[in-house]
Structures are given as structure tokens and as C-alpha cells.
Amino acid sequence: EISGREILAEIRKLSSEMRVILSSGYSEESVLDDLKDDLHLRFIKKPYRPGELAEQVRHSLTAG
């Protein structure tokens, strides 16, 4: 019973550099509006195909 945004805030308390992938049925702009400066945050819109998720994970693991 905790939102993704609340979980992200808790993760950021532990590490500002931990890579996170958020997923939502809402648009990326509406979800990430105030999070656009978070360089370690990726987004994937629901519904998504396994290959799309794999691509986001791959990008997160190889990003600088």
C-alpha cells in the first residue's frame, strides 16, 4: 500500500545513484515531470513487451 513514487523516495534515501526503472500506465511526462533530472531513472509505459523491458534493463546496466 505504498506508491511507486514513495518507494523511489525511499530508494533515493539509500542511494542517489541506484538505477531504477519505473513502470506506469500513465504517460512518461506525467510520471516523470518532477523527476527529469534523475539520471539513474528509466521509464517504461504499460503495457510493454518482454523485449522492451529487457531493453530498459540492458540500458540501465550499461549506462555510465
N, CA, C and O atoms as a Tripos MOL2 file, in Angstrom:
@<TRIPOS>MOLECULE
protein
  256   255    64     0     0
PROTEIN
NO_CHARGES

@<TRIPOS>ATOM
      1 N           0.8200   -1.1870    0.0000 N.3       1 GLU1
      2 CA          0.0000    0.0000    0.0000 C.3       1 GLU1
      3 C           0.8640    1.2520    0.0000 C.2       1 GLU1
      4 O           0.5880    2.2150    0.7150 O.2       1 GLU1
      5 N           1.9060    1.2230   -0.8060 N.am      2 ILE2
      6 CA          2.7950    2.3650   -0.9480 C.3       2 ILE2
      7 C           2.9610    2.6180   -2.4450 C.2       2 ILE2
      8 O           3.0570    1.6760   -3.2320 O.2       2 ILE2
      9 N           2.9950    3.8550   -2.8240 N.am      3 SER3
     10 CA          3.0890    4.1870   -4.2500 C.3       3 SER3
     11 C           4.5150    4.0100   -4.7660 C.2       3 SER3
     12 O           5.4710    3.9460   -3.9940 O.2       3 SER3
     13 N           4.6270    3.9350   -6.0640 N.am      4 GLY4
     14 CA          5.9420    3.8450   -6.6850 C.3       4 GLY4
     15 C           6.7930    5.0600   -6.3790 C.2       4 GLY4
     16 O           8.0030    4.9510   -6.1790 O.2       4 GLY4
     17 N           6.1600    6.2080   -6.3430 N.am      5 ARG5
     18 CA          6.8770    7.4510   -6.0400 C.3       5 ARG5
     19 C           7.4280    7.4160   -4.6030 C.2       5 ARG5
     20 O           8.5340    7.8920   -4.3450 O.2       5 ARG5
     21 N           6.6520    6.8530   -3.6850 N.am      6 GLU6
     22 CA          7.1180    6.7370   -2.2930 C.3       6 GLU6
     23 C           8.2630    5.7340   -2.1910 C.2       6 GLU6
     24 O           9.2160    5.9470   -1.4410 O.2       6 GLU6
     25 N           8.1680    4.6530   -2.9360 N.am      7 ILE7
     26 CA          9.2510    3.6680   -2.9400 C.3       7 ILE7
     27 C          10.5200    4.2860   -3.5230 C.2       7 ILE7
     28 O          11.6130    4.0810   -2.9970 O.2       7 ILE7
     29 N          10.3720    5.0450   -4.6120 N.am      8 LEU8
     30 CA         11.5240    5.7150   -5.2080 C.3       8 LEU8
     31 C          12.1730    6.6610   -4.1980 C.2       8 LEU8
     32 O          13.4000    6.7200   -4.1180 O.2       8 LEU8
     33 N          11.3800    7.3970   -3.4340 N.am      9 ALA9
     34 CA         11.9250    8.3100   -2.4210 C.3       9 ALA9
     35 C          12.7280    7.5340   -1.3790 C.2       9 ALA9
     36 O          13.7850    7.9930   -0.9460 O.2       9 ALA9
     37 N          12.2390    6.3690   -0.9770 N.am     10 GLU10
     38 CA         12.9620    5.5430   -0.0100 C.3      10 GLU10
     39 C          14.2650    5.0100   -0.6190 C.2      10 GLU10
     40 O          15.2960    4.9770    0.0510 O.2      10 GLU10
     41 N          14.2170    4.5970   -1.8800 N.am     11 ILE11
     42 CA         15.4300    4.1290   -2.5590 C.3      11 ILE11
     43 C          16.4500    5.2530   -2.6260 C.2      11 ILE11
     44 O          17.6360    5.0290   -2.3830 O.2      11 ILE11
     45 N          16.0030    6.4550   -2.9530 N.am     12 ARG12
     46 CA         16.9200    7.5930   -3.0710 C.3      12 ARG12
     47 C          17.5350    7.9760   -1.7230 C.2      12 ARG12
     48 O          18.6250    8.5470   -1.6910 O.2      12 ARG12
     49 N          16.8680    7.6770   -0.6250 N.am     13 LYS13
     50 CA         17.4640    7.8980    0.7010 C.3      13 LYS13
     51 C          18.6590    6.9740    0.8960 C.2      13 LYS13
     52 O          19.6360    7.3440    1.5480 O.2      13 LYS13
     53 N          18.5790    5.7750    0.3320 N.am     14 LEU14
     54 CA         19.6620    4.8020    0.4530 C.3      14 LEU14
     55 C          20.7900    5.0830   -0.5250 C.2      14 LEU14
     56 O          21.9670    4.9630   -0.1870 O.2      14 LEU14
     57 N          20.4130    5.4610   -1.7510 N.am     15 SER15
     58 CA         21.4180    5.6840   -2.7910 C.3      15 SER15
     59 C          20.8450    6.5830   -3.8770 C.2      15 SER15
     60 O          19.8170    6.2730   -4.4790 O.2      15 SER15
     61 N          21.5160    7.6860   -4.1150 N.am     16 SER16
     62 CA         21.0680    8.5900   -5.1750 C.3      16 SER16
     63 C          21.4850    8.0830   -6.5460 C.2      16 SER16
     64 O          21.0380    8.6070   -7.5660 O.2      16 SER16
     65 N          22.3500    7.0550   -6.5770 N.am     17 GLU17
     66 CA         22.8540    6.5380   -7.8470 C.3      17 GLU17
     67 C          22.3220    5.1580   -8.2140 C.2      17 GLU17
     68 O          22.6910    4.6090   -9.2530 O.2      17 GLU17
     69 N          21.4580    4.5910   -7.3740 N.am     18 MET18
     70 CA         20.8930    3.2890   -7.6960 C.3      18 MET18
     71 C          20.0150    3.4260   -8.9350 C.2      18 MET18
     72 O          19.2040    4.3480   -9.0230 O.2      18 MET18
     73 N          20.1700    2.5290   -9.8770 N.am     19 ARG19
     74 CA         19.3900    2.5760  -11.1080 C.3      19 ARG19
     75 C          18.0000    1.9950  -10.8620 C.2      19 ARG19
     76 O          17.8510    0.9250  -10.2720 O.2      19 ARG19
     77 N          16.9920    2.7240  -11.3270 N.am     20 VAL20
     78 CA         15.6000    2.3540  -11.0880 C.3      20 VAL20
     79 C          14.8320    2.4460  -12.4050 C.2      20 VAL20
     80 O          15.0400    3.3700  -13.1920 O.2      20 VAL20
     81 N          13.9510    1.4900  -12.6320 N.am     21 ILE21
     82 CA         13.0490    1.5330  -13.7750 C.3      21 ILE21
     83 C          11.6330    1.6410  -13.2200 C.2      21 ILE21
     84 O          11.1680    0.7490  -12.5100 O.2      21 ILE21
     85 N          10.9530    2.7350  -13.5460 N.am     22 LEU22
     86 CA          9.5550    2.9140  -13.1590 C.3      22 LEU22
     87 C           8.6650    2.4510  -14.2920 C.2      22 LEU22
     88 O           9.0090    2.6090  -15.4630 O.2      22 LEU22
     89 N           7.5290    1.8820  -13.9510 N.am     23 SER23
     90 CA          6.5650    1.4480  -14.9460 C.3      23 SER23
     91 C           5.1950    1.9560  -14.5480 C.2      23 SER23
     92 O           4.8090    1.8930  -13.3810 O.2      23 SER23
     93 N           4.4550    2.4680  -15.5420 N.am     24 SER24
     94 CA          3.1290    3.0140  -15.2740 C.3      24 SER24
     95 C           2.2930    2.9670  -16.5330 C.2      24 SER24
     96 O           2.8240    2.9070  -17.6420 O.2      24 SER24
     97 N           1.0060    2.9930  -16.3610 N.am     25 GLY25
     98 CA          0.0940    3.1100  -17.4840 C.3      25 GLY25
     99 C          -0.0860    4.5510  -17.9080 C.2      25 GLY25
    100 O          -0.6260    4.8260  -18.9790 O.2      25 GLY25
    101 N           0.3680    5.4780  -17.0660 N.am     26 TYR26
    102 CA          0.3010    6.9030  -17.3960 C.3      26 TYR26
    103 C           1.4670    7.2690  -18.3070 C.2      26 TYR26
    104 O           2.4190    6.5000  -18.4450 O.2      26 TYR26
    105 N           1.3910    8.4370  -18.9230 N.am     27 SER27
    106 CA          2.4590    8.8620  -19.8280 C.3      27 SER27
    107 C           3.7390    9.1620  -19.0540 C.2      27 SER27
    108 O           3.7150    9.5010  -17.8700 O.2      27 SER27
    109 N           4.8480    9.0270  -19.7600 N.am     28 GLU28
    110 CA          6.1540    9.3020  -19.1560 C.3      28 GLU28
    111 C           6.2170   10.7270  -18.6280 C.2      28 GLU28
    112 O           6.7510   10.9630  -17.5440 O.2      28 GLU28
    113 N           5.6790   11.6750  -19.3800 N.am     29 GLU29
    114 CA          5.7200   13.0850  -18.9760 C.3      29 GLU29
    115 C           4.9800   13.3100  -17.6680 C.2      29 GLU29
    116 O           5.4580   14.0460  -16.8050 O.2      29 GLU29
    117 N           3.8100   12.6810  -17.5090 N.am     30 SER30
    118 CA          3.0410   12.8920  -16.2820 C.3      30 SER30
    119 C           3.6890   12.2190  -15.0770 C.2      30 SER30
    120 O           3.5670   12.7040  -13.9520 O.2      30 SER30
    121 N           4.3720   11.1080  -15.3090 N.am     31 VAL31
    122 CA          5.0120   10.3860  -14.2040 C.3      31 VAL31
    123 C           6.3370   11.0250  -13.8200 C.2      31 VAL31
    124 O           6.6440   11.1520  -12.6350 O.2      31 VAL31
    125 N           7.1250   11.4300  -14.8130 N.am     32 LEU32
    126 CA          8.4870   11.8900  -14.5520 C.3      32 LEU32
    127 C           8.6380   13.4060  -14.5550 C.2      32 LEU32
    128 O           9.7600   13.9100  -14.5170 O.2      32 LEU32
    129 N           7.5380   14.1350  -14.5990 N.am     33 ASP33
    130 CA          7.6000   15.5850  -14.7120 C.3      33 ASP33
    131 C           8.5970   16.2140  -13.7470 C.2      33 ASP33
    132 O           9.4370   17.0090  -14.1660 O.2      33 ASP33
    133 N           8.5200   15.8760  -12.4830 N.am     34 ASP34
    134 CA          9.4250   16.4630  -11.4910 C.3      34 ASP34
    135 C          10.6490   15.5920  -11.2190 C.2      34 ASP34
    136 O          11.4320   15.8890  -10.3170 O.2      34 ASP34
    137 N          10.8180   14.5240  -11.9900 N.am     35 LEU35
    138 CA         11.9530   13.6080  -11.8000 C.3      35 LEU35
    139 C          12.9010   13.6050  -12.9880 C.2      35 LEU35
    140 O          13.7830   12.7500  -13.0650 O.2      35 LEU35
    141 N          12.7390   14.5370  -13.9090 N.am     36 LYS36
    142 CA         13.5120   14.5160  -15.1580 C.3      36 LYS36
    143 C          15.0040   14.7170  -14.9500 C.2      36 LYS36
    144 O          15.7880   14.3980  -15.8440 O.2      36 LYS36
    145 N          15.4250   15.2360  -13.7990 N.am     37 ASP37
    146 CA         16.8490   15.4330  -13.5390 C.3      37 ASP37
    147 C          17.5190   14.2100  -12.9170 C.2      37 ASP37
    148 O          18.7280   14.2120  -12.6860 O.2      37 ASP37
    149 N          16.7400   13.1720  -12.6470 N.am     38 ASP38
    150 CA         17.2740   11.9390  -12.0570 C.3      38 ASP38
    151 C          17.9250   11.1130  -13.1660 C.2      38 ASP38
    152 O          17.2320   10.4560  -13.9430 O.2      38 ASP38
    153 N          19.2470   11.1460  -13.2370 N.am     39 LEU39
    154 CA         19.9770   10.4880  -14.3160 C.3      39 LEU39
    155 C          19.9580    8.9690  -14.2220 C.2      39 LEU39
    156 O          20.2940    8.2860  -15.1890 O.2      39 LEU39
    157 N          19.5720    8.4340  -13.0740 N.am     40 HIS40
    158 CA         19.6000    6.9930  -12.8520 C.3      40 HIS40
    159 C          18.1980    6.3900  -12.8730 C.2      40 HIS40
    160 O          17.9620    5.3150  -12.3220 O.2      40 HIS40
    161 N          17.2820    7.0920  -13.5110 N.am     41 LEU41
    162 CA         15.8890    6.6660  -13.5550 C.3      41 LEU41
    163 C          15.4660    6.4350  -14.9990 C.2      41 LEU41
    164 O          15.6760    7.2850  -15.8640 O.2      41 LEU41
    165 N          14.8700    5.2750  -15.2470 N.am     42 ARG42
    166 CA         14.3320    4.9300  -16.5600 C.3      42 ARG42
    167 C          12.8310    4.7490  -16.4140 C.2      42 ARG42
    168 O          12.3250    4.5840  -15.3050 O.2      42 ARG42
    169 N          12.1270    4.7810  -17.5260 N.am     43 PHE43
    170 CA         10.6750    4.6410  -17.5040 C.3      43 PHE43
    171 C          10.2340    3.7310  -18.6380 C.2      43 PHE43
    172 O          10.7750    3.7810  -19.7430 O.2      43 PHE43
    173 N           9.2410    2.8960  -18.3450 N.am     44 ILE44
    174 CA          8.6190    2.0690  -19.3790 C.3      44 ILE44
    175 C           7.1090    2.1220  -19.1550 C.2      44 ILE44
    176 O           6.6200    1.9270  -18.0410 O.2      44 ILE44
    177 N           6.3900    2.3880  -20.2310 N.am     45 LYS45
    178 CA          4.9350    2.5300  -20.1460 C.3      45 LYS45
    179 C           4.2580    1.1710  -20.2950 C.2      45 LYS45
    180 O           4.6140    0.3720  -21.1610 O.2      45 LYS45
    181 N           3.2790    0.9300  -19.4330 N.am     46 LYS46
    182 CA          2.4690   -0.2850  -19.5220 C.3      46 LYS46
    183 C           1.4230   -0.0920  -20.6160 C.2      46 LYS46
    184 O           0.9910    1.0400  -20.8360 O.2      46 LYS46
    185 N           1.0150   -1.1040  -21.2810 N.am     47 PRO47
    186 CA          1.6150   -2.4430  -21.2770 C.3      47 PRO47
    187 C           2.8780   -2.4490  -22.1320 C.2      47 PRO47
    188 O           3.0070   -1.6710  -23.0780 O.2      47 PRO47
    189 N           3.7920   -3.3230  -21.7920 N.am     48 TYR48
    190 CA          5.0300   -3.4270  -22.5550 C.3      48 TYR48
    191 C           5.3260   -4.8880  -22.8400 C.2      48 TYR48
    192 O           4.8410   -5.7910  -22.1580 O.2      48 TYR48
    193 N           6.1230   -5.0870  -23.8520 N.am     49 ARG49
    194 CA          6.5260   -6.4450  -24.2360 C.3      49 ARG49
    195 C           7.8090   -6.8120  -23.4970 C.2      49 ARG49
    196 O           8.5690   -5.9240  -23.1120 O.2      49 ARG49
    197 N           8.0600   -8.0930  -23.2940 N.am     50 PRO50
    198 CA          9.2790   -8.5130  -22.5950 C.3      50 PRO50
    199 C          10.5430   -7.9150  -23.2060 C.2      50 PRO50
    200 O          11.4630   -7.5440  -22.4770 O.2      50 PRO50
    201 N          10.5980   -7.8180  -24.5270 N.am     51 GLY51
    202 CA         11.7740   -7.2570  -25.1820 C.3      51 GLY51
    203 C          11.9950   -5.7970  -24.8310 C.2      51 GLY51
    204 O          13.1350   -5.3460  -24.7180 O.2      51 GLY51
    205 N          10.8980   -5.0510  -24.6580 N.am     52 GLU52
    206 CA         11.0080   -3.6430  -24.2700 C.3      52 GLU52
    207 C          11.5680   -3.5160  -22.8570 C.2      52 GLU52
    208 O          12.3990   -2.6490  -22.5870 O.2      52 GLU52
    209 N          11.1090   -4.3830  -21.9580 N.am     53 LEU53
    210 CA         11.6330   -4.3750  -20.5960 C.3      53 LEU53
    211 C          13.1030   -4.7730  -20.5970 C.2      53 LEU53
    212 O          13.9150   -4.1600  -19.9040 O.2      53 LEU53
    213 N          13.4450   -5.7910  -21.3660 N.am     54 ALA54
    214 CA         14.8420   -6.2250  -21.4460 C.3      54 ALA54
    215 C          15.7280   -5.0850  -21.9480 C.2      54 ALA54
    216 O          16.8490   -4.9140  -21.4690 O.2      54 ALA54
    217 N          15.2340   -4.3110  -22.9050 N.am     55 GLU55
    218 CA         15.9980   -3.1820  -23.4280 C.3      55 GLU55
    219 C          16.2360   -2.1260  -22.3420 C.2      55 GLU55
    220 O          17.3330   -1.5760  -22.2400 O.2      55 GLU55
    221 N          15.2240   -1.8480  -21.5430 N.am     56 GLN56
    222 CA         15.3730   -0.8730  -20.4600 C.3      56 GLN56
    223 C          16.3680   -1.3740  -19.4090 C.2      56 GLN56
    224 O          17.1930   -0.6060  -18.9140 O.2      56 GLN56
    225 N          16.2860   -2.6560  -19.0730 N.am     57 VAL57
    226 CA         17.2220   -3.2410  -18.1050 C.3      57 VAL57
    227 C          18.6400   -3.1790  -18.6510 C.2      57 VAL57
    228 O          19.5670   -2.7970  -17.9370 O.2      57 VAL57
    229 N          18.8100   -3.5530  -19.9070 N.am     58 ARG58
    230 CA         20.1190   -3.5220  -20.5380 C.3      58 ARG58
    231 C          20.6870   -2.1080  -20.5170 C.2      58 ARG58
    232 O          21.8580   -1.9130  -20.1900 O.2      58 ARG58
    233 N          19.8750   -1.1350  -20.8600 N.am     59 HIS59
    234 CA         20.3250    0.2600  -20.8600 C.3      59 HIS59
    235 C          20.7120    0.6910  -19.4470 C.2      59 HIS59
    236 O          21.7210    1.3720  -19.2630 O.2      59 HIS59
    237 N          19.9260    0.3050  -18.4600 N.am     60 SER60
    238 CA         20.2260    0.6700  -17.0740 C.3      60 SER60
    239 C          21.5540    0.0700  -16.6050 C.2      60 SER60
    240 O          22.3190    0.7140  -15.8870 O.2      60 SER60
    241 N          21.8120   -1.1600  -17.0160 N.am     61 LEU61
    242 CA         23.0340   -1.8330  -16.5790 C.3      61 LEU61
    243 C          24.2810   -1.3010  -17.2820 C.2      61 LEU61
    244 O          25.3770   -1.3600  -16.7240 O.2      61 LEU61
    245 N          24.1280   -0.7860  -18.4910 N.am     62 THR62
    246 CA         25.2970   -0.3120  -19.2430 C.3      62 THR62
    247 C          25.4830    1.1900  -19.1970 C.2      62 THR62
    248 O          26.5170    1.6960  -19.6330 O.2      62 THR62
    249 N          24.4970    1.9180  -18.6750 N.am     63 ALA63
    250 CA         24.5820    3.3840  -18.6190 C.3      63 ALA63
    251 C          25.6800    3.7970  -17.6450 C.2      63 ALA63
    252 O          25.8620    3.1990  -16.5850 O.2      63 ALA63
    253 N          26.3970    4.8280  -18.0370 N.am     64 GLY64
    254 CA         27.5500    5.3200  -17.3680 C.3      64 GLY64
    255 C          27.5240    5.6750  -15.9810 C.2      64 GLY64
    256 O          28.5410    6.0990  -15.4330 O.2      64 GLY64
@<TRIPOS>BOND
     1     1     2 1
     2     2     3 1
     3     3     4 2
     4     3     5 am
     5     5     6 1
     6     6     7 1
     7     7     8 2
     8     7     9 am
     9     9    10 1
    10    10    11 1
    11    11    12 2
    12    11    13 am
    13    13    14 1
    14    14    15 1
    15    15    16 2
    16    15    17 am
    17    17    18 1
    18    18    19 1
    19    19    20 2
    20    19    21 am
    21    21    22 1
    22    22    23 1
    23    23    24 2
    24    23    25 am
    25    25    26 1
    26    26    27 1
    27    27    28 2
    28    27    29 am
    29    29    30 1
    30    30    31 1
    31    31    32 2
    32    31    33 am
    33    33    34 1
    34    34    35 1
    35    35    36 2
    36    35    37 am
    37    37    38 1
    38    38    39 1
    39    39    40 2
    40    39    41 am
    41    41    42 1
    42    42    43 1
    43    43    44 2
    44    43    45 am
    45    45    46 1
    46    46    47 1
    47    47    48 2
    48    47    49 am
    49    49    50 1
    50    50    51 1
    51    51    52 2
    52    51    53 am
    53    53    54 1
    54    54    55 1
    55    55    56 2
    56    55    57 am
    57    57    58 1
    58    58    59 1
    59    59    60 2
    60    59    61 am
    61    61    62 1
    62    62    63 1
    63    63    64 2
    64    63    65 am
    65    65    66 1
    66    66    67 1
    67    67    68 2
    68    67    69 am
    69    69    70 1
    70    70    71 1
    71    71    72 2
    72    71    73 am
    73    73    74 1
    74    74    75 1
    75    75    76 2
    76    75    77 am
    77    77    78 1
    78    78    79 1
    79    79    80 2
    80    79    81 am
    81    81    82 1
    82    82    83 1
    83    83    84 2
    84    83    85 am
    85    85    86 1
    86    86    87 1
    87    87    88 2
    88    87    89 am
    89    89    90 1
    90    90    91 1
    91    91    92 2
    92    91    93 am
    93    93    94 1
    94    94    95 1
    95    95    96 2
    96    95    97 am
    97    97    98 1
    98    98    99 1
    99    99   100 2
   100    99   101 am
   101   101   102 1
   102   102   103 1
   103   103   104 2
   104   103   105 am
   105   105   106 1
   106   106   107 1
   107   107   108 2
   108   107   109 am
   109   109   110 1
   110   110   111 1
   111   111   112 2
   112   111   113 am
   113   113   114 1
   114   114   115 1
   115   115   116 2
   116   115   117 am
   117   117   118 1
   118   118   119 1
   119   119   120 2
   120   119   121 am
   121   121   122 1
   122   122   123 1
   123   123   124 2
   124   123   125 am
   125   125   126 1
   126   126   127 1
   127   127   128 2
   128   127   129 am
   129   129   130 1
   130   130   131 1
   131   131   132 2
   132   131   133 am
   133   133   134 1
   134   134   135 1
   135   135   136 2
   136   135   137 am
   137   137   138 1
   138   138   139 1
   139   139   140 2
   140   139   141 am
   141   141   142 1
   142   142   143 1
   143   143   144 2
   144   143   145 am
   145   145   146 1
   146   146   147 1
   147   147   148 2
   148   147   149 am
   149   149   150 1
   150   150   151 1
   151   151   152 2
   152   151   153 am
   153   153   154 1
   154   154   155 1
   155   155   156 2
   156   155   157 am
   157   157   158 1
   158   158   159 1
   159   159   160 2
   160   159   161 am
   161   161   162 1
   162   162   163 1
   163   163   164 2
   164   163   165 am
   165   165   166 1
   166   166   167 1
   167   167   168 2
   168   167   169 am
   169   169   170 1
   170   170   171 1
   171   171   172 2
   172   171   173 am
   173   173   174 1
   174   174   175 1
   175   175   176 2
   176   175   177 am
   177   177   178 1
   178   178   179 1
   179   179   180 2
   180   179   181 am
   181   181   182 1
   182   182   183 1
   183   183   184 2
   184   183   185 am
   185   185   186 1
   186   186   187 1
   187   187   188 2
   188   187   189 am
   189   189   190 1
   190   190   191 1
   191   191   192 2
   192   191   193 am
   193   193   194 1
   194   194   195 1
   195   195   196 2
   196   195   197 am
   197   197   198 1
   198   198   199 1
   199   199   200 2
   200   199   201 am
   201   201   202 1
   202   202   203 1
   203   203   204 2
   204   203   205 am
   205   205   206 1
   206   206   207 1
   207   207   208 2
   208   207   209 am
   209   209   210 1
   210   210   211 1
   211   211   212 2
   212   211   213 am
   213   213   214 1
   214   214   215 1
   215   215   216 2
   216   215   217 am
   217   217   218 1
   218   218   219 1
   219   219   220 2
   220   219   221 am
   221   221   222 1
   222   222   223 1
   223   223   224 2
   224   223   225 am
   225   225   226 1
   226   226   227 1
   227   227   228 2
   228   227   229 am
   229   229   230 1
   230   230   231 1
   231   231   232 2
   232   231   233 am
   233   233   234 1
   234   234   235 1
   235   235   236 2
   236   235   237 am
   237   237   238 1
   238   238   239 1
   239   239   240 2
   240   239   241 am
   241   241   242 1
   242   242   243 1
   243   243   244 2
   244   243   245 am
   245   245   246 1
   246   246   247 1
   247   247   248 2
   248   247   249 am
   249   249   250 1
   250   250   251 1
   251   251   252 2
   252   251   253 am
   253   253   254 1
   254   254   255 1
   255   255   256 2
@<TRIPOS>SUBSTRUCTURE
     1 GLU1         2 RESIDUE 1 A GLU
     2 ILE2         6 RESIDUE 1 A ILE
     3 SER3        10 RESIDUE 1 A SER
     4 GLY4        14 RESIDUE 1 A GLY
     5 ARG5        18 RESIDUE 1 A ARG
     6 GLU6        22 RESIDUE 1 A GLU
     7 ILE7        26 RESIDUE 1 A ILE
     8 LEU8        30 RESIDUE 1 A LEU
     9 ALA9        34 RESIDUE 1 A ALA
    10 GLU10       38 RESIDUE 1 A GLU
    11 ILE11       42 RESIDUE 1 A ILE
    12 ARG12       46 RESIDUE 1 A ARG
    13 LYS13       50 RESIDUE 1 A LYS
    14 LEU14       54 RESIDUE 1 A LEU
    15 SER15       58 RESIDUE 1 A SER
    16 SER16       62 RESIDUE 1 A SER
    17 GLU17       66 RESIDUE 1 A GLU
    18 MET18       70 RESIDUE 1 A MET
    19 ARG19       74 RESIDUE 1 A ARG
    20 VAL20       78 RESIDUE 1 A VAL
    21 ILE21       82 RESIDUE 1 A ILE
    22 LEU22       86 RESIDUE 1 A LEU
    23 SER23       90 RESIDUE 1 A SER
    24 SER24       94 RESIDUE 1 A SER
    25 GLY25       98 RESIDUE 1 A GLY
    26 TYR26      102 RESIDUE 1 A TYR
    27 SER27      106 RESIDUE 1 A SER
    28 GLU28      110 RESIDUE 1 A GLU
    29 GLU29      114 RESIDUE 1 A GLU
    30 SER30      118 RESIDUE 1 A SER
    31 VAL31      122 RESIDUE 1 A VAL
    32 LEU32      126 RESIDUE 1 A LEU
    33 ASP33      130 RESIDUE 1 A ASP
    34 ASP34      134 RESIDUE 1 A ASP
    35 LEU35      138 RESIDUE 1 A LEU
    36 LYS36      142 RESIDUE 1 A LYS
    37 ASP37      146 RESIDUE 1 A ASP
    38 ASP38      150 RESIDUE 1 A ASP
    39 LEU39      154 RESIDUE 1 A LEU
    40 HIS40      158 RESIDUE 1 A HIS
    41 LEU41      162 RESIDUE 1 A LEU
    42 ARG42      166 RESIDUE 1 A ARG
    43 PHE43      170 RESIDUE 1 A PHE
    44 ILE44      174 RESIDUE 1 A ILE
    45 LYS45      178 RESIDUE 1 A LYS
    46 LYS46      182 RESIDUE 1 A LYS
    47 PRO47      186 RESIDUE 1 A PRO
    48 TYR48      190 RESIDUE 1 A TYR
    49 ARG49      194 RESIDUE 1 A ARG
    50 PRO50      198 RESIDUE 1 A PRO
    51 GLY51      202 RESIDUE 1 A GLY
    52 GLU52      206 RESIDUE 1 A GLU
    53 LEU53      210 RESIDUE 1 A LEU
    54 ALA54      214 RESIDUE 1 A ALA
    55 GLU55      218 RESIDUE 1 A GLU
    56 GLN56      222 RESIDUE 1 A GLN
    57 VAL57      226 RESIDUE 1 A VAL
    58 ARG58      230 RESIDUE 1 A ARG
    59 HIS59      234 RESIDUE 1 A HIS
    60 SER60      238 RESIDUE 1 A SER
    61 LEU61      242 RESIDUE 1 A LEU
    62 THR62      246 RESIDUE 1 A THR
    63 ALA63      250 RESIDUE 1 A ALA
    64 GLY64      254 RESIDUE 1 A GLY
